[in-house]
Amino acid sequence: MFDSRAARVAGAVLALGSSAFGQLILNEANAVGLGNSFIEIDPSKPYEGFDYGIIPHSGNNNSPTAPLDPGNPFNDVDGATPGVQMSLPNGWTGDTGWARIAQNGGDWIELVVTQDFADLRGYWLYWENDDNQNGTPAEPGEFGFVRLSFDPAWAGVRAGTILTISEDDMAAEIRDRYPDFIDPPSAPITHDTGHRYGLGDDPRFDPIGVGTPASPQEDGDWHVHFRVDEAVTQNQNMDTQYFLAGSNIKADNDDWRHFIFDATNPGPGPAGDLVTGLVQGPIGENEFDWGQFTGGGGVNNQELIALIADPADGLGAGWYEDVDFSTFGRPNMYNVGGNEATLGGAQDFSALRAWLASVKIGDANYDDQVDQADFEILMSNMTGPGATDTPWSLGSFDGDGAADMQDVSLLQLNFGA
């Protein structure tokens, strides 16, 4: 059957390119299926089925309940200590992760801001799929959108920010012992980690953390997360602070594809406008150039969709592929050169995040100016000498972890700059 949607999108791509205006791109999307579906796992690929990005671990063990867990899932690269290596590929510390949980966190997508001070207010994140599996996508119930509100939080977003949006608010995560090579895991052995991590709104952004621009800490927070509460925005048809009414997120493996439009689009949909304000898309396994640069295959219900390139404007479906390893809220890691023993590739965000080195002392909110707003942030978080864990974004500009009069003096030196 002739797909008029595909024809219109192809025309838009030819005229505008797959990323017409930039600012925001898809980085990762969870296609792991509903119910008792898990990330695919294969004992010959020791990383497979492991998911970094959410829950803190302890040292090289995968949970605080060691020794029940066998520890680091990655094989030693030189074979000296089979089954364990003290540092993960590309210097990954291995200190965070979901591990292997049913549905891999539900419906969620991950985006990267590719242009500095991006104004994302009113952006549309539009999706379609073929849940009915009848070969005709975007029938009723098979399409929807997440529309960002006009809240100031979406204005002036800094380049290199990783933005995740989820449907579920998982207040408690139960993780499997690793490795569990039962596939499918009809009755996986689980235990309670003791960790509780809600995926509600987490708009805090603090890439310096506790430190200075010249020496930012490794735990700098480049990741912001928002939850689409469909019970409010869709079922009750109400706007919320961060999303406009009708927002409904879905990510899956049923011929799913994703578009990003800016605020000029009047409303995307099967009978709507898939051209105006096109920022990126479509991205999906059935697009004409899917995986041409990565060798990507089809996406199944044990996998994710991921960008296998450094994030930048102008990247279309050719740079995406199906993967079985998730780095929620962190740069993607992936295989290179066909080496399935370790994850040899990692996204490089340094070009997008180069602005961090020139942040002015006193600029607590990272808006490139030191002003009254920064002073008010500092004064509302004054700790006095002795504190050790107050971050830059709360006023510790000298990196000593305290928000005190020394930081007030530093702010005053740059006030108005």
C-alpha positions in Angstrom: 0.0 0.0 0.0 1.3 3.4 -0.9 2.2 5.3 2.3 1.5 9.0 1.8 3.2 9.8 5.1 6.4 8.3 3.9 6.3 10.3 0.7 5.7 13.5 2.6 8.6 12.8 5.0 10.9 11.8 2.2 10.2 15.1 0.5 10.9 16.9 3.7 14.2 15.1 4.2 15.3 15.8 0.6 14.4 19.4 0.9 15.6 20.1 4.5 17.9 17.3 5.4 17.2 14.9 8.3 18.0 17.6 10.9 16.8 20.8 9.5 17.3 23.2 12.4 19.3 21.2 15.0 19.2 21.9 18.7 17.9 18.5 19.8 18.4 14.9 18.7 17.4 11.4 19.8 20.2 9.5 21.5 18.5 6.4 22.8 15.0 4.8 23.0 13.9 1.8 25.0 12.4 -0.9 22.8 12.3 -3.6 25.5 8.8 -5.0 25.4 6.0 -5.0 27.9 5.4 -7.6 30.5 8.2 -10.0 31.3 10.7 -8.8 28.6 14.3 -8.2 29.5 17.3 -6.9 27.6 18.8 -9.7 25.6 21.6 -11.6 27.2 24.4 -13.7 25.7 27.2 -15.3 27.8 29.6 -14.8 25.0 29.2 -11.0 25.3 29.8 -10.3 29.0 28.4 -6.7 28.9 25.1 -7.8 27.3 22.0 -7.3 29.4 23.6 -4.9 31.8 22.3 -1.4 32.0 24.2 1.5 33.5 22.6 4.8 34.4 20.3 4.7 37.5 21.1 2.9 40.7 24.4 3.3 42.6 26.4 0.2 43.2 29.2 -0.5 45.6 32.7 -0.8 44.2 33.1 -3.5 41.6 30.1 -5.4 42.9 26.8 -5.0 41.2 24.8 -4.5 44.4 25.1 -3.9 48.1 24.1 -7.5 48.7 27.5 -8.9 47.7 28.7 -11.6 47.8 25.5 -12.9 46.3 26.3 -11.0 43.1 29.4 -12.2 41.2 30.7 -8.7 40.8 31.8 -6.8 37.7 30.2 -8.5 34.6 33.0 -7.5 32.2 35.7 -10.1 31.3 39.3 -9.1 31.9 40.6 -7.9 28.6 44.0 -9.5 29.0 42.8 -12.7 30.4 44.9 -12.4 33.5 41.8 -12.5 35.8 39.1 -14.3 33.9 35.6 -13.0 34.6 36.6 -9.7 36.3 38.3 -6.5 35.2 38.9 -3.7 37.6 38.0 -1.0 35.2 35.2 -1.1 32.6 35.8 -0.2 28.9 36.6 3.4 28.2 37.3 4.2 31.8 33.7 3.6 32.9 33.6 3.3 36.7 30.7 0.9 36.8 29.2 2.7 39.8 25.7 3.2 38.5 23.2 1.0 36.7 19.8 -0.5 36.5 21.1 -4.0 35.9 18.6 -6.4 34.4 15.0 -5.5 35.2 11.8 -6.4 33.5 10.9 -3.9 30.7 14.2 -2.0 31.3 12.4 0.9 32.9 9.3 1.1 30.6 8.6 3.7 28.0 11.5 6.2 27.9 13.6 8.2 25.4 16.9 10.0 25.8 17.7 13.2 23.9 20.9 15.3 23.6 21.0 19.1 23.2 23.3 19.9 20.3 23.2 23.7 20.2 24.1 26.0 23.1 21.3 28.0 24.7 18.7 25.9 22.8 15.1 27.2 23.1 13.1 24.0 23.3 9.8 25.6 24.4 6.9 24.2 22.5 8.9 21.4 20.8 7.0 18.3 19.6 8.4 14.8 20.2 6.2 12.8 17.8 6.1 9.0 17.5 4.3 6.4 15.4 4.3 2.6 15.5 2.5 -0.5 14.3 1.3 -2.1 17.5 -1.5 -3.9 15.6 1.2 -5.5 13.4 -1.0 -5.3 10.4 1.5 -3.5 8.2 -0.3 -0.2 8.5 1.4 2.1 11.0 -0.1 5.2 12.7 -3.6 3.9 12.9 -5.7 5.1 15.9 -3.8 4.4 19.1 -0.5 4.0 17.2 0.7 7.5 17.3 1.2 10.3 19.8 3.4 13.1 21.0 5.2 14.6 23.9 5.0 18.4 23.7 7.3 20.5 25.9 5.6 23.4 27.7 6.6 27.0 27.5 8.1 26.9 30.9 11.4 28.8 31.3 13.1 25.5 32.2 13.0 24.7 28.4 14.6 28.0 27.4 18.4 28.5 27.1 19.3 24.8 27.6 23.1 24.3 27.4 24.8 22.2 24.8 25.7 18.7 25.9 22.8 18.3 28.2 21.3 14.8 28.2 17.5 14.9 28.6 15.5 11.7 29.5 11.7 11.5 29.5 9.9 8.5 30.9 6.3 7.4 31.5 6.8 5.4 34.7 7.8 6.7 38.1 9.6 3.6 39.4 9.9 4.2 43.1 11.5 0.8 43.8 13.8 -1.2 41.5 14.4 -4.9 42.1 17.4 -6.2 40.2 18.4 -9.7 39.1 21.5 -11.4 40.2 24.1 -11.0 37.4 24.8 -12.9 35.3 21.6 -14.8 34.9 21.8 -16.6 31.6 18.3 -17.9 31.7 16.7 -16.6 28.5 13.9 -15.9 28.5 14.1 -15.4 32.3 10.7 -16.9 33.1 11.5 -16.9 36.8 14.6 -14.7 37.3 16.2 -14.8 40.7 15.8 -11.3 42.2 16.7 -9.6 45.4 16.0 -6.2 46.9 19.0 -3.8 46.5 17.8 -1.5 49.3 17.9 1.4 46.8 15.0 3.5 46.1 15.2 5.8 43.0 12.1 7.6 41.8 12.0 8.7 38.2 10.0 11.8 38.9 11.1 15.2 37.7 14.8 15.9 38.2 15.6 19.2 36.5 18.8 19.9 38.4 21.7 20.6 36.1 25.2 21.0 37.5 28.0 19.8 35.3 30.7 21.3 37.6 29.3 19.7 40.7 31.6 20.4 43.7 34.6 22.0 42.0 35.7 24.8 39.7 35.6 25.3 35.9 39.3 24.5 35.8 38.8 21.2 37.7 35.2 20.0 37.5 34.4 16.9 39.3 33.7 13.6 37.5 30.3 13.4 39.0 29.1 16.6 37.4 25.4 16.3 36.6 24.7 16.8 32.8 21.5 14.8 33.0 18.0 16.1 33.6 15.0 13.9 33.7 11.3 14.6 33.4 8.3 12.3 33.8 5.2 12.5 31.5 2.4 11.8 34.0 -0.1 10.4 31.5 -2.8 10.2 34.1 -2.8 14.0 34.2 -1.6 15.2 30.8 -3.5 12.7 28.7 -6.4 11.2 30.6 -7.5 14.5 32.3 -6.3 16.7 29.4 -4.4 19.1 31.6 -1.2 21.0 31.1 1.6 20.4 33.6 4.7 22.5 34.3 6.9 20.8 31.8 4.4 19.2 29.3 1.3 20.3 27.5 -2.0 18.4 27.6 -2.2 15.3 25.5 1.4 14.3 25.9 1.8 10.5 25.7 5.1 8.8 25.5 5.7 5.4 23.8 8.8 3.7 22.6 8.8 0.1 21.4 10.0 -2.3 18.7 6.8 -2.4 16.6 8.1 -0.4 13.6 8.4 2.5 16.0 9.7 5.8 14.5 10.4 9.2 16.1 10.4 12.8 14.9 11.3 16.1 16.5 9.6 19.3 15.5 10.0 22.8 16.8 7.2 25.1 18.1 6.3 26.3 14.6 4.7 22.9 13.7 0.9 23.2 14.1 0.5 19.6 15.1 2.1 16.5 13.7 0.1 13.3 13.0 -0.9 10.9 10.3 -3.2 13.5 8.7 -1.2 16.4 10.1 2.0 18.3 9.2 5.3 16.2 9.1 7.3 18.9 7.4 7.0 22.3 9.2 9.7 22.8 11.8 11.3 19.4 11.3 14.3 19.3 13.6 15.2 15.6 13.3 13.6 12.5 11.9 12.2 10.2 11.1 14.4 7.8 13.1 13.3 4.1 13.0 14.3 0.7 11.8 12.1 0.9 8.7 13.5 4.2 7.4 15.3 4.0 4.1 18.8 4.7 5.5 18.5 3.0 8.8 21.8 1.7 10.1 23.7 2.3 6.8 26.8 3.6 8.7 26.6 1.2 11.6 25.4 -2.1 10.1 22.3 -1.9 12.3 19.7 -4.7 12.0 16.0 -4.9 13.0 14.9 -4.0 16.5 13.4 -6.7 18.7 11.7 -6.6 22.1 15.0 -7.3 24.0 16.8 -4.3 22.5 17.1 -0.5 22.4 17.6 2.0 19.6 20.8 4.0 20.0 22.9 6.6 18.3 26.3 5.1 17.4 28.1 8.3 16.7 29.1 11.5 18.6 26.0 13.6 19.1 25.7 16.5 16.5 23.2 18.2 14.3 22.3 16.5 11.0 22.4 12.9 12.1 19.7 10.8 10.5 18.6 7.1 10.8 21.8 5.9 9.2 23.7 6.5 12.4 21.3 4.5 14.6 21.1 0.8 15.3 19.7 -1.9 17.6 21.7 -2.4 20.7 21.5 -4.6 23.8 23.3 -2.4 26.3 21.7 0.8 27.8 23.5 3.9 29.2 20.5 5.8 30.5 21.5 9.4 31.2 25.1 8.8 30.1 27.0 8.9 26.8 26.3 5.8 24.7 28.8 2.9 24.6 28.8 0.4 21.8 30.8 -2.2 19.9 33.3 -1.2 17.2 35.1 -3.2 14.6 32.9 -6.2 15.3 34.5 -6.8 18.7 31.8 -8.3 20.8 34.0 -9.0 23.8 34.1 -5.4 25.1 32.4 -2.2 24.4 35.2 -0.4 22.5 33.2 2.6 21.4 31.9 5.6 23.4 30.3 8.9 22.5 32.5 11.9 22.8 30.6 15.0 24.2 33.7 17.2 24.5 32.9 19.4 21.6 29.3 20.1 22.8 30.5 20.7 26.4 33.5 22.9 25.6 31.6 25.9 27.0 32.0 24.6 30.5 35.7 25.8 30.7 34.6 29.4 30.3 31.9 29.5 33.0 32.3 32.6 35.1 32.8 32.2 38.8 29.5 33.1 40.4 27.4 31.8 37.6 25.4 29.3 39.6 22.6 28.7 37.1 24.9 28.4 34.0 23.2 31.2 32.0 26.5 32.8 31.1 26.0 35.9 33.3 26.6 36.6 37.0 23.6 38.5 38.3 21.0 38.9 41.0 19.6 35.4 40.3 23.0 33.9 41.1 23.3 36.0 44.2 19.9 34.8 45.4 20.8 31.2 44.8 24.0 31.6 46.9 22.3 33.4 49.7 19.4 30.9 50.0 22.0 28.1 50.4 24.5 29.7 52.7 26.1 27.0 54.9 29.0 28.8 56.4 32.5 27.3 56.7 32.7 23.6 57.4 30.4 22.1 54.8 32.0 19.8 52.3 29.3 18.7 49.7 27.6 21.9 48.5 27.9 22.0 44.7 28.7 24.9 42.4 25.0 25.3 41.5 24.2 26.1 45.1 27.0 28.5 45.6 30.3 26.8 46.3 32.3 28.6 43.7 35.7 28.0 45.2 35.3 24.2 45.2 35.5 23.7 49.0 32.0 22.3 49.3 30.8 25.2 51.5 28.6 28.2 50.5 30.0 31.0 52.6 31.3 34.6 52.5 34.3 33.6 50.5 31.9 32.7 47.7 30.0 35.9 48.1 33.3 37.8 47.5 34.0 35.7 44.4 30.6 36.4 43.0 30.9 40.1 43.6 34.1 40.2 41.6 32.2 39.0 38.5 28.8 40.6 39.2 27.4 42.1 36.0 29.9 40.2 33.8 
